[in-house]
Amino acid sequence: MEVFLSSLVSVAFHGIAYGMILYVISVGLSVTMGLMGFVNLAHGAFAMAGGYVLTSAISRFGLSFPLALALAFIAVAAASVLLERWLYSRLYDAGELEQVLFTIGLIFMAVAAAQVTFGMLQRPVLLPDYLKGQISVLGRDFPAYRVFLIAVSSAMIAALWFGVERTLWGAMVRAAVDNRAMAQSIGINTRRLFTLTFALGSGLAGLGGALGAEIIAIQPTYPFEHLAYFLIVVAVGGLGSLRGPFAAALLIGVSDTACKYWLPQFGAFFIYVATIFLLLWRPAGLFGRRV
């Protein structure tokens, strides 16, 4: 019994750490899809870019780990502004098929660029000494970096929720999500709001990819391999919601870790089955708005 409880605590801890990373990466996709109505399947490419920025900044330029994390967020957010202005904005009024084909094309381009620039092998993450080893929490030892991930992700999530729920920018985002035409009629510059929101969501994806580089390996096929999980978090949680993807990410993180620990022969089979039945029950997701 003691062994089972120990494994249960370990699965819950690692699952929460994984779920936090999934949420940080996916929440921007939920908000931008809910706000813009744009099917951005290339969201994982921004997370991959953040991981490459982090690993390159540390290994090639000798930046400290915190500075490399900040650079990952800033670089990906800045690049996303250019992409949104030059490419994405041209397809806002296009159909879903055109958006899907466009973003799938971006994924192929991102994968090819990563292969040429960084090679086929996954990039190692050079952690500072203070994030290595174990930390004792309530009499149990946990990996220091996983504790760091949970703490930093929790602070980021709290800041994001405060920004959306308690600031003027957040009020404008919520208004645009609920009724874009009405938001425009009362003077909200939805064009600029779209750009800022897209940059924030992409920057968070880049930061999540950088933070989770030790859990989700950074390699050229990253956007394809993990696309299904990012979309599951958004679909199960509900578009335009913050609470929904958070609950979905934790559920998926813990469930996936448990399945791989106790039933490795089935892989992610149960995750996909559970997703199908949940969406049949609630097509709009756990916290999505019913149409």
N, C-alpha and C positions, 0 to 999 in steps of 0.2 A: 504493500500500500504506500509505503514511504517513497519507494522508487517511482511509482506512478504519479504521486503528487509532485515529486521533484521534476519529472518530465513535463507535467502539466504546467508548472510555473515557467519552465524553460520555453515551452512552446508559446505560451501566452506572451512572454517577454519579447521573444524574437519576432513573433507575429505582429505585436504592436509596433515594434520598430519598423518592420517592413510596411505595415499599413500606413504609418505616418509618412513614409517616403512616397508611397503611392498617392496619398492625399495631396501632398505638396506639389507633386508633378501634375496630378489630374485636375485639381480644383480650377486652375486657369482655363482648362478645356471646357469645364462645365459652365463657367461664367461667360466665356466668349461665345460658346455655342448657344447659350440661352439668350445672350444679349444680341449677338449679331445674326443668329440663325445660320451660321457658317459651319459646314461639316469639315473641320480641320483635322484630317487624319494624320497630318505631318507633325502633330504636337510632340510626339516622341522624339522627333529629330532635334527639337530645342533642348530636350533633356539630355540627349546624347552630346550635343554641342557643349552644354554646361560641364559634363563630365570630362570632355577633352580639354576644355579651357583649364579646369582645375588641375588635371594631371600634367598638362604641359607647363602651366605656370609654376608648379612646384619642381618638376624634374628638370626643366630646361632653363628657367629663369630664377629659380631659387626663392620664390616668394613664400612667405609663411602661409600656413594652412588657412587662417581666417581671411587674409588678404586674397588668397586664391578663390575662396568661396565668394567674396564680395565681387571679384572680377568676373566670375562665372555669371553671376546675376546681371551685372551691368552690361557685359559684352553681349549676352544673349538678348537682353531687353533692347539694347540699341540696334542690334541686327534685325530684330523682329519689327522695329519701327520702319526700317527701310523696306523690308519685305511686305509689310502691311500697306505702305504707301504705294509701292511700285507694282505689286502683284495681287495681293489679297483683295484690295479695295476694288479692283476691276471685276471681281466675280461676286460681289455682294448680292447683286440682283440676278445672278445666274441660277440655274436649277441645281438640285442636289447632285445629280449625276456629273455635271461639269465640275462642281466643287470637289467631289470625290476623286475624279480622274486627275484634276489639277494637283491635289495634295498628295495623291499616290505618286504622281510624277516627281513632286518635290522630295518624297522619301527616297526614290531611286537615285535622284541627284545627290542627296545628302549621303547616302550609303556609298556611292561611287567616290565622292569627294573625300570621305573618311578613309576609304580603302587606299586611295592614292596618297593621301597626306600622312596617315598614321599606320598603315599596314593592316593586315588581317587579324593580328593577335590582339587580345584584350589588353587594356592599359592598366598597369599596376598603380595602386594608390599608396603614396608615401605618407603615412600618418606621422604626426609629431609624437614624441615620446610620451607626452601627457595623455594621449588618447590610446595608448597601447596598454596591454595588460588587463587586469581585472579591477573592479570596484566592488567593495562589500556594501550591500544594501539589505538591511534587516537580517543580517546573519548569512546571506547568500552572496556568492561571487557572480558578478555579471560582467560581460565584456565592456570595457570603458567606452569604446566608440559607440556601441549600441545605446548606452545610457546617454551619451552626448547627443546622438541622433534624436532620441525621444525628447530630451530637454529642449534642444534648439527648435525642433519641429513644433513642439507645443507652444513655444514663445512666438514663432512665426504664425501659427494658426490663430492664436489669441490676437495678435496684431492685425491680421487680415480680417477677422470677424469684427474687431473694433472699427477698422477702417470702413467696412461695408455697412455696419449697423449704426455707427455713431458720428459719421462725418458727412459733410456736404457732398463730397465725391461719391460716397456710398449711397446717399439718397438719390443722386442722379442716376447711378447705375441701376438701382432697384426700380426707379421710375421707367428707365429705358427698357428694362427686362419686362416689366408689366405691360407697358404700352408705348412703343417707340414713337408712334405718330403723335400721341398726346404730349410726350416729353419734348418733341421738337416744337410743338405748337406753343409751349410755355417758355421757349427760349433756350432750351438746353442744346448745346452744340454737340449733337450726337456723333458727328464726324470726328471731332477731337476726342470725345469720350471713348469712341471705338478704338482709336489709336492708343490712348493711354491704357485702356483696359487690356488690349491685346499685348502691349508691352509688358504690363504687370504679370499677366498670365504666362507669357512666354518666359519672362525672367524667373518666375517661380519654378517653371518647369526646368530651366537651366540650373537653378539653385538646387532643386530636388535631385536632378541627375548627378550633380556634383556631390551633394551630401550622401546620396545612396550609392556612390560608385563602388563601395566595398561590398554592398549587398547585391546590386544589379550591375553586373560587369559591363564596363564601357567597351564596346566593340562596334565595328561598322554595321552589323545587322541589328543593332539595338532597336531602332524605330519599328522594325517589323516584328521582332521577337516579343516585344512587350506591348504592342499596340492593342491587342485584345484585352489585356488587363486594364489599361487606361480607359478604354471604352466601356468596359464592364463597370468600373467605378462610377463613371458618369451616368450610364444608363440605369444602373441599380439605384444610385443616389437621387437622380432627377436633375434635369437641366436647369441652370440658373439658380441652383441652391448651393448653400455652403454646408448646411448640416447633413444633407443627404449624402454627398460624396464622402464626407468624414465618416459617417456610420458605415457606408459601403466599403471604404478603404480598410477600416479596422476589421470588419467582418471577413473581407477577402484575405487580408494579411494573416490573420489568425487561422482561418480555415485552410489556406494554402500551406502555411507552415505545418499545421497539424496533419494534413494529408500527406505531405512529403516526409514527415517524421514517422507517422504510424502506418501509413499505407502508400509507400513510395512506388509500388508497382502500378498504382492507378494514376499517378501524376496529378494533373489538374482536372481530371475527369469530373470529380464531384463539384468543382467550382462551376464548370460550364453547365452541368445538369441543374444545379441550384439556381443559377442565373436564369435559365430558360423558364423554370417553374415560377420564379419570383416575378419575372416580367409578364408571364401569362396571368398571374394574379393581380399585379399592379403595373400595367403597361407604361405608366408615366414615372415609375420608380418609387422609392420609399417616400421621398419628400417632394416629388414632382407634382406639378399642377395638372389636375384632370382636365382634359379638353371637353 
